[in-house]
Amino acid sequence: MSEAVRDFFDDLTRGGGRMLRQVSGTVRFDLAGPDGVDHWLVAIDRGQVMVSRGGADDADTVIQTDEALFLRMARGELKPLPAWLRNDFTADGEFRFVIMLERLFAPPPGARHPRAVAGHAGPAEGR
């Protein structure tokens, strides 16, 4: 397992904040690497994130992919839903957790908030 994968899962335990406030469930990531398959279990309880290493048969969703593709999604270089639609990775279980991956992973490089693009902070300004 690479240091980058370990760092990603360590960062998840700092909390999902607002983005995961209404999410509860478990997702197991089965990541194929040069030394075999690593299993990571992510348990989310209304924004509180707990991560453990090892297999768990009772996960709500199981994501299976290789480590390189996982890291591309984690860095925001690849969006999870289009990757799943292209069959770049497989997901067994509740589909809502495939959608939720967008909240776990970083935004695409160079992404900006729509308000920053529009050039103002809110509807009250400039009126």
Summary of the structure (lengths in Angstrom):
residues: 127
radius of gyration: 16.2
end to end distance: 53.7
largest distance: 59.8
contacts: 334
relative contact order: 0.17
helix: 33%
strand: 28%
